[in-house]
Amino acid sequence: MEQEKIKKINILYLLGYIFVPIIICAICFIIGMLYFPKGTGAVILFMGPTILSALWWIFAGTIIFKTKTKKFEQELDKNKFDRTSTFYGKGKTVIIDSKTGKIALIFFWNPSKTYIVPASNIEYAWVDDGRGGVGFMEGSSRVSFLFKVDGITVRVDTFTSNQRFRMDSDYILTGISKADMMVKAIEEAKSKAK
């Protein structure tokens, strides 16, 4: 687990997540067309896998990720990992042990792999307020904190929106505050790392 190169995306998991339901639907469609050209069997073979695939794509990833994150947190607690700061970002969970200088990570597209890295491996951490535009158009739709560990940049969003907010908006200021707090926690862990 420790000192392993961080992989944010497991390509096999990603491809399986997307294409296994499509393959199952295709097989059911072929069976339906060959053996059940009409009637209840055809409806079940056409509609059933399609509905289940849609439910899979909408809910399964989140359920898998949350379940794996909860299990990872239980393992950390058993191993006396002091969770001083935890941030549940969209698709990433970052858990910091400021006392011993370690950071634990788990990613949405690689939920079966968990990482615990010494905070000393973090090259630097910073806040990105997403500021863009000029004059009255200046604003942001994304605030995040980033850190570079073992050559890999990890971005964790503290605020995202499909619309742009002014930089003095409560949403943006809260996102910046959360990001700033996590960067400080990372730097504190880095100072305590062996």
Phi, psi and omega in degrees: 000313182277152177064019178264144180298131183284131175238115181283333183232128171264108186301319180296318178297314181300311180295319178298317180300321183276312193266337179300313177299324179295318179295317179298317178299316181298316179298315180295323178296317180296314178299317180299318181289323183281319189250337181227069185298335176207163179106189185296320180302319180294317180298315180297315182289334178273313187277320184305300180297328179295314179294316180296323178295317179298316178297320178301309183294328182281316191249328191298317182301316180294317180296315179299312182298315180294320179296314180295322179296315180298316178297319179298317179296322177295320177296319179297318179298319178297324182270018176060035174278117184277104184281085181282328177218134177227135176230122178264091178274171178287109178088000180211143171235129180242124180238126185245133172252097183289336184287317181257357176073050178231152178231131179252140184225145170216142186240147181301315184271011173211058188288341182278353181245126177243152184230136170235116183238145173295138181296341178293341178284348180282121182287313175195161179226146181205166178256136174244111182277355176069018183302133178206165180087171182229144176062229182290347178271357182292137179175193183209152173237004181206126175237137182206164168246146182231152171212150181250120181231125180052039178082358181255129177268126179249122178251128178237118182284134174256343174204133173220149179206159176269005174231157182272135177247151176297155183292340178264010177292146178300325180298313181293314181297322177294317177299317179295319180298315178297316181297317180297319179297319180290322177297319178297319179296320178295316180295323176296316178298321180297323179291334181266351184293147180269000000 
